[in-house]
Amino acid sequence: MLEKKNLIINCDICDTRKINEENYSVFEKIIVNCDITIVSDRSKGAINKLPITINNNTVIEMSDDMNVNIKSVDGTYEITENMVSDTRTVLVVNGELILGRNTENALKCYEKILVNGTVKYPKSVEGYMGSLTINGETVSYPDDCILLNDRFMVDRFFPMRAKKNTSYFSNGTIFIDENANTNILAENAVNLFSKNIVFHENKINDIIAITDEKINYVVVPDGLSIITDSCILDNELVKKHGTSLFVYGDLIFGNDIPKVERLFVSGKIILKKEQKAELDNINAEYGSIEFADNSNVIMNVVKAYVNENLLASVDDGVIVMNVAEVKISDDVKEEQIIGCLKLRNCGRVICSDNQKSAVSVVSENVGIIKSDNDEKKPDDELIEMLINPDMTKMVNSDEYVM
């Protein structure tokens, strides 16, 4: 007699309503890892008779004959007012969900929306978001505003393109290019709403006319080139932006320091101890300085992994900057995190429960510090199945219908 195989299903949405008990009885063990499980009265009975373990965040119960559209999105997804349908929809978004204006009726078409990330919505639809489950940040914006990116540059073309008597909203920072004619924005009654706005001093009167008192002003001395994010000071940077610089973020000194006439840094300057004398010779203003070997900086990558060997191999510690997701290995002790690691401008940090407090101490502008116990972790049964791949069938899909 042939030995039964195991089945592992990894998906965002698993619809069990069409499950045929006979089709799955050929498996020894079945494990389903998903965000949303759709069940019916009949499928629940079938599942209880099978060797199935389902790891999920949300369970939705529907009738077998209910027509439902299943959709999974990685990245940014927008719901607009014309997306009204007779078919119910189950949606998973791993990233950013944007709700447009007048989407009240469109939202009524969704049976369930699960967002792992950020939801941006106009204030008027707040009462229609009952179908949403959000693991992350929510951002509301005024209904009369057009939504901009979180980091938006008003370039020299924007004043000519912006609509008269219109408001624009960014949830982060708006940068004003020195060549942008902001006087046109003021004359056309264009308004900008944001947490911060960065602009040259000579534009102050126009900026006052197009912003309200809630926005934070970052005024840049005239003649300085605005760099909108953390960067490395090297010959390439000076070649592109000149020798008078304003850095909105942190600045890392490269190995060879180019000639710089004026330097303003809104955050930290990160440099080697032996480079301090060169910094003293620059006409510079900055938030603070931090000594580190610039070879120990992990910067501008999607994911970074920090383990005990990495932290033990360097004298000045490790700085992780501008990284979407940082995973800290379980072998890293709390005292190592506090003494050897710094986290800057990272979207999400995953660590153990014991490491959380230490990670909080060394973090600046970190979106989420999440325990790996909150992640979908394989149990002993799943590990055993993975050790024997010849006896295991694995399915990876956005949506799976059993």
C-alpha positions as CSV (number, residue, x, y, z in Angstrom):
1,M,0.0,0.0,0.0
2,L,1.4,3.4,-1.0
3,E,2.1,5.8,1.9
4,K,-0.1,8.9,1.9
5,K,1.4,12.3,1.1
6,N,1.0,15.5,3.0
7,L,-0.4,18.8,1.6
8,I,0.7,22.4,2.4
9,I,-1.3,25.3,1.0
10,N,0.1,28.8,1.4
11,C,-2.2,31.5,0.1
12,D,-3.9,34.9,1.0
13,I,-7.5,33.7,0.6
14,C,-8.7,30.1,0.9
15,D,-12.3,29.4,-0.3
16,T,-13.4,26.0,1.2
17,R,-17.0,26.1,0.1
18,K,-16.6,23.7,-2.8
19,I,-14.4,21.2,-0.9
20,N,-14.9,17.6,-1.9
21,E,-14.1,15.4,1.1
22,E,-13.1,12.5,-1.2
23,N,-10.5,14.6,-3.1
24,Y,-8.6,15.4,0.1
25,S,-8.9,12.1,2.0
26,V,-5.9,10.9,0.0
27,F,-3.6,13.1,2.2
28,E,-2.2,12.1,5.5
29,K,-2.1,15.7,6.8
30,I,-3.2,19.0,5.3
31,I,-2.0,22.4,6.6
32,V,-3.4,25.7,5.2
33,N,-1.7,29.0,5.9
34,C,-3.8,32.0,4.8
35,D,-5.1,35.4,5.8
36,I,-8.8,34.7,5.1
37,T,-10.7,31.5,5.1
38,I,-14.2,31.4,3.5
39,V,-16.4,28.6,4.8
40,S,-20.0,27.4,4.6
41,D,-22.1,25.2,6.9
42,R,-21.4,22.3,4.5
43,S,-17.7,22.9,4.2
44,K,-17.2,23.2,7.9
45,G,-18.6,19.7,8.3
46,A,-16.3,18.3,5.6
47,I,-13.3,20.1,7.1
48,N,-14.0,18.6,10.5
49,K,-13.8,15.1,9.0
50,L,-10.4,15.7,7.4
51,P,-6.9,15.9,8.9
52,I,-6.8,19.7,8.2
53,T,-5.0,22.4,10.2
54,I,-5.9,25.9,9.1
55,N,-3.8,28.9,10.3
56,N,-5.6,32.2,9.5
57,N,-6.4,35.7,10.6
58,T,-10.1,35.9,9.6
59,V,-12.9,33.5,8.9
60,I,-15.9,34.5,6.7
61,E,-19.0,32.4,6.5
62,M,-21.1,32.4,3.2
63,S,-23.6,30.1,1.6
64,D,-22.3,27.6,-1.0
65,D,-24.1,29.3,-3.9
66,M,-23.1,32.9,-3.1
67,N,-21.1,34.3,-6.0
68,V,-18.0,36.0,-4.7
69,N,-15.0,37.6,-6.4
70,I,-11.7,36.8,-4.7
71,K,-8.8,39.2,-5.1
72,S,-5.3,39.5,-3.6
73,V,-3.0,42.4,-4.3
74,D,0.6,43.0,-3.4
75,G,1.5,46.7,-3.5
76,T,-0.9,49.6,-3.9
77,Y,-4.6,49.1,-4.7
78,E,-7.2,51.9,-5.2
79,I,-11.0,51.7,-4.8
80,T,-12.8,54.4,-6.8
81,E,-16.4,55.6,-6.8
82,N,-17.2,53.8,-10.1
83,M,-16.1,50.3,-8.8
84,V,-19.7,49.3,-7.9
85,S,-20.6,45.7,-8.6
86,D,-23.5,43.2,-8.0
87,T,-20.9,40.6,-7.1
88,R,-19.6,40.5,-3.5
89,T,-15.8,40.7,-3.2
90,V,-13.2,39.5,-0.7
91,L,-10.0,41.5,-1.0
92,V,-6.6,41.1,0.6
93,V,-4.0,44.0,0.2
94,N,-0.4,43.5,1.2
95,G,0.8,47.1,1.0
96,E,-1.4,50.2,0.6
97,L,-5.1,50.6,0.1
98,I,-6.4,54.0,-1.2
99,L,-10.1,54.8,-0.9
100,G,-11.2,57.5,-3.2
101,R,-13.8,60.1,-2.7
102,N,-17.5,59.1,-2.9
103,T,-16.7,55.4,-2.5
104,E,-19.4,54.7,0.0
105,N,-21.4,52.5,-2.5
106,A,-18.3,50.8,-3.8
107,L,-17.3,49.7,-0.2
108,K,-20.8,48.2,0.3
109,C,-19.8,45.6,-2.4
110,Y,-17.0,44.1,-0.3
111,E,-17.8,41.2,2.0
112,K,-14.4,41.6,3.6
113,I,-11.2,43.6,3.1
114,L,-8.0,42.7,4.9
115,V,-5.1,45.2,4.7
116,N,-1.6,44.3,5.8
117,G,-0.2,47.8,5.6
118,T,-1.7,51.3,5.2
119,V,-5.2,52.5,4.4
120,K,-5.7,56.1,3.2
121,Y,-9.3,57.3,3.1
122,P,-11.4,60.6,2.9
123,K,-13.0,61.5,6.2
124,S,-16.5,61.1,4.7
125,V,-16.2,57.4,4.1
126,E,-15.1,56.5,7.6
127,G,-18.5,55.2,8.6
128,Y,-18.5,52.8,5.7
129,M,-15.3,50.9,6.5
130,G,-17.0,48.2,8.6
131,S,-15.8,45.5,6.2
132,L,-12.1,46.4,6.7
133,T,-9.6,44.7,9.0
134,I,-6.4,46.7,9.1
135,N,-3.0,45.4,10.3
136,G,-1.1,48.7,10.1
137,E,-1.7,52.4,9.8
138,T,-4.8,54.4,8.9
139,V,-4.6,57.9,7.3
140,S,-7.6,60.1,6.8
141,Y,-7.5,63.1,4.5
142,P,-10.0,66.0,3.8
143,D,-12.6,65.1,1.2
144,D,-11.9,68.1,-1.0
145,C,-8.2,67.2,-1.4
146,I,-6.4,65.3,-4.2
147,L,-4.1,62.7,-2.6
148,L,-0.3,63.0,-3.2
149,N,2.5,60.6,-2.4
150,D,3.9,60.6,1.1
151,R,7.1,62.2,-0.2
152,F,6.1,64.6,-3.0
153,M,8.3,67.0,-5.0
154,V,6.6,70.1,-6.4
155,D,8.7,70.5,-9.5
156,R,8.7,73.4,-12.0
157,F,5.9,71.8,-13.9
158,F,3.5,71.3,-11.0
159,P,2.3,74.9,-10.7
160,M,1.3,74.8,-14.4
161,R,-0.6,71.5,-14.0
162,A,-2.3,72.1,-10.7
163,K,-6.0,72.8,-10.9
164,K,-7.3,76.2,-9.7
165,N,-9.0,76.4,-6.4
166,T,-7.9,72.9,-5.5
167,S,-6.3,71.4,-2.4
168,Y,-3.7,68.7,-2.3
169,F,-2.8,66.4,0.6
170,S,0.4,64.4,1.5
171,N,0.7,62.3,4.6
172,G,4.4,63.0,4.8
173,T,6.6,65.7,3.4
174,I,6.2,68.1,0.4
175,F,9.4,69.4,-1.1
176,I,9.4,72.6,-3.2
177,D,11.9,72.7,-6.0
178,E,13.8,76.0,-6.2
179,N,12.6,76.3,-9.9
180,A,8.9,75.9,-9.1
181,N,6.9,79.1,-9.5
182,T,5.0,79.1,-6.3
183,N,3.5,82.5,-7.0
184,I,1.3,80.8,-9.6
185,L,0.0,78.4,-7.0
186,A,-0.9,81.3,-4.7
187,E,-2.6,83.2,-7.5
188,N,-4.6,80.1,-8.5
189,A,-5.7,79.5,-4.9
190,V,-4.0,76.1,-4.7
191,N,-3.6,74.8,-1.2
192,L,-1.1,72.2,0.1
193,F,-1.7,70.1,3.2
194,S,1.0,67.9,4.7
195,K,2.9,67.2,7.9
196,N,6.0,69.0,6.7
197,I,6.9,71.3,3.8
198,V,10.5,71.9,2.8
199,F,11.3,75.1,0.8
200,H,13.8,77.9,0.2
201,E,13.6,81.0,2.2
202,N,12.8,83.3,-0.7
203,K,9.5,81.5,-1.2
204,I,8.2,82.1,2.3
205,N,5.4,84.6,1.3
206,D,4.0,82.2,-1.3
207,I,4.2,79.2,1.0
208,I,2.3,81.1,3.7
209,A,-0.4,81.8,1.2
210,I,-0.9,78.1,0.2
211,T,-0.6,76.3,3.5
212,D,-2.3,76.4,6.9
213,E,-0.9,76.9,10.4
214,K,-0.8,73.1,11.1
215,I,2.0,72.3,8.7
216,N,5.6,72.2,9.9
217,Y,7.9,74.6,8.0
218,V,11.5,73.5,7.1
219,V,13.1,76.6,5.7
220,V,16.2,76.1,3.6
221,P,18.7,78.9,3.2
222,D,18.8,80.2,-0.4
223,G,21.5,78.7,-2.6
224,L,21.5,75.2,-1.1
225,S,20.4,72.2,-3.1
226,I,17.7,70.2,-1.4
227,I,18.3,66.4,-1.1
228,T,15.1,64.7,-0.1
229,D,16.4,61.7,1.7
230,S,19.4,60.2,3.6
231,C,22.5,59.8,1.5
232,I,26.2,59.3,1.4
233,L,28.5,62.3,1.0
234,D,30.9,61.4,-1.8
235,N,32.1,62.8,-5.1
236,E,29.0,61.5,-6.9
237,L,26.7,63.5,-4.6
238,V,28.6,66.7,-5.1
239,K,28.8,66.2,-8.9
240,K,25.0,65.9,-9.0
241,H,24.0,68.6,-6.4
242,G,26.9,71.0,-6.0
243,T,28.9,72.0,-3.0
244,S,26.2,73.7,-1.0
245,L,23.8,71.0,0.3
246,F,20.7,70.7,2.4
247,V,20.0,67.0,3.4
248,Y,16.5,66.2,4.7
249,G,17.5,63.1,6.6
250,D,20.8,61.6,7.7
251,L,24.2,62.0,6.0
252,I,26.9,59.4,6.0
253,F,30.5,60.5,5.2
254,G,32.1,58.4,2.5
255,N,35.7,57.3,2.5
256,D,36.9,60.3,0.5
257,I,35.3,63.6,1.5
258,P,34.8,66.0,-1.4
259,K,35.1,69.8,-1.0
260,V,31.8,71.1,0.5
261,E,31.2,74.9,1.0
262,R,28.0,74.8,3.0
263,L,26.2,71.8,4.6
264,F,22.9,71.6,6.5
265,V,21.6,68.2,7.7
266,S,18.2,67.9,9.3
267,G,19.2,64.6,11.0
268,K,22.5,63.0,12.0
269,I,25.9,63.1,10.4
270,I,27.4,59.6,10.6
271,L,31.2,59.4,10.2
272,K,34.4,57.8,11.4
273,K,36.1,59.3,14.4
274,E,39.1,60.3,12.3
275,Q,36.8,62.3,9.9
276,K,35.7,64.7,12.7
277,A,38.5,67.1,11.8
278,E,37.2,67.3,8.2
279,L,33.7,68.0,9.5
280,D,35.1,70.8,11.6
281,N,36.5,72.5,8.5
282,I,33.1,72.6,6.8
283,N,30.5,75.3,7.3
284,A,28.0,72.8,8.6
285,E,24.8,72.7,10.7
286,Y,23.3,69.4,11.8
287,G,21.1,67.7,14.4
288,S,23.9,65.5,15.9
289,I,26.8,63.4,15.0
290,E,27.4,59.7,15.4
291,F,30.6,57.8,15.0
292,A,30.6,54.6,13.0
293,D,32.6,52.8,10.3
294,N,30.6,53.6,7.2
295,S,31.2,50.1,5.9
296,N,28.9,49.0,8.8
297,V,25.8,50.7,7.3
298,I,23.0,48.7,5.7
299,M,21.0,51.2,3.6
300,N,18.3,51.5,0.9
301,V,17.4,47.8,0.6
302,V,14.0,46.1,0.8
303,K,15.0,43.5,3.5
304,A,17.9,43.2,5.9
305,Y,18.8,40.4,8.3
306,V,20.8,41.0,11.5
307,N,22.3,38.1,13.4
308,E,24.8,37.6,16.2
309,N,27.8,37.0,13.9
310,L,27.2,40.3,12.1
311,L,27.1,42.4,15.3
312,A,30.1,40.6,16.8
313,S,32.3,41.1,13.7
314,V,32.3,44.9,13.8
315,D,33.8,47.3,16.4
316,D,31.5,50.3,15.9
317,G,28.2,48.5,15.6
318,V,25.8,48.4,12.7
319,I,23.4,51.0,11.4
320,V,20.4,49.9,9.4
321,M,18.7,52.8,7.4
322,N,15.9,53.2,5.0
323,V,15.0,49.5,4.9
324,A,11.4,48.2,4.4
325,E,11.8,45.1,6.7
326,V,14.5,44.2,9.2
327,K,14.6,40.7,10.7
328,I,16.6,40.2,13.9
329,S,17.8,36.7,14.5
330,D,16.9,35.0,17.8
331,D,20.6,34.5,18.7
332,V,21.1,38.3,19.1
333,K,21.1,39.2,22.8
334,E,19.4,42.3,24.2
335,E,22.7,43.8,25.3
336,Q,24.0,43.4,21.8
337,I,21.1,45.2,20.3
338,I,21.4,48.1,22.7
339,G,25.2,48.3,22.3
340,C,25.8,47.4,18.7
341,L,22.7,48.2,16.6
342,K,20.9,51.3,15.4
343,L,17.7,51.3,13.4
344,R,16.7,54.4,11.3
345,N,13.7,55.0,9.1
346,C,12.7,51.3,8.8
347,G,9.2,50.2,7.9
348,R,8.9,47.1,10.0
349,V,11.2,45.3,12.4
350,I,10.6,41.6,13.2
351,C,12.2,40.3,16.4
352,S,11.4,38.0,19.4
353,D,9.3,39.0,22.3
354,N,12.4,39.2,24.5
355,Q,14.1,41.6,22.0
356,K,11.2,44.0,21.6
357,S,12.1,46.4,24.4
358,A,15.8,46.6,23.3
359,V,14.7,47.2,19.7
360,S,12.5,50.1,20.9
361,V,15.5,51.7,22.6
362,V,17.6,51.8,19.4
363,S,14.9,52.7,16.9
364,E,14.1,56.1,15.3
365,N,11.3,56.5,12.8
366,V,10.4,52.8,12.8
367,G,6.9,52.1,11.6
368,I,6.1,48.7,13.4
369,I,8.1,46.6,15.8
370,K,6.5,43.1,15.5
371,S,7.2,39.9,17.4
372,D,8.0,36.9,15.2
373,N,5.3,35.1,17.3
374,D,2.9,37.3,15.5
375,E,4.1,36.0,12.2
376,K,2.9,32.7,10.7
377,K,5.5,30.3,12.2
378,P,5.6,26.7,11.2
379,D,4.8,24.3,14.1
380,D,6.5,20.9,14.7
381,E,4.1,19.1,12.4
382,L,4.8,21.5,9.5
383,I,8.6,21.3,10.1
384,E,8.4,17.5,9.9
385,M,6.5,17.7,6.7
386,L,9.0,20.1,5.1
387,I,11.9,17.8,6.1
388,N,10.4,15.1,3.9
389,P,9.7,17.0,0.6
390,D,9.2,13.7,-1.3
391,M,6.2,13.0,0.9
392,T,4.8,16.6,0.7
393,K,2.9,18.5,-2.0
394,M,3.1,22.3,-1.6
395,V,0.8,24.9,-3.2
396,N,1.7,28.6,-3.2
397,S,-1.0,30.9,-4.6
398,D,-2.7,34.2,-4.0
399,E,-6.1,32.6,-3.9
400,Y,-7.0,28.9,-3.5
401,V,-10.3,27.2,-4.0
402,M,-10.6,23.8,-2.4
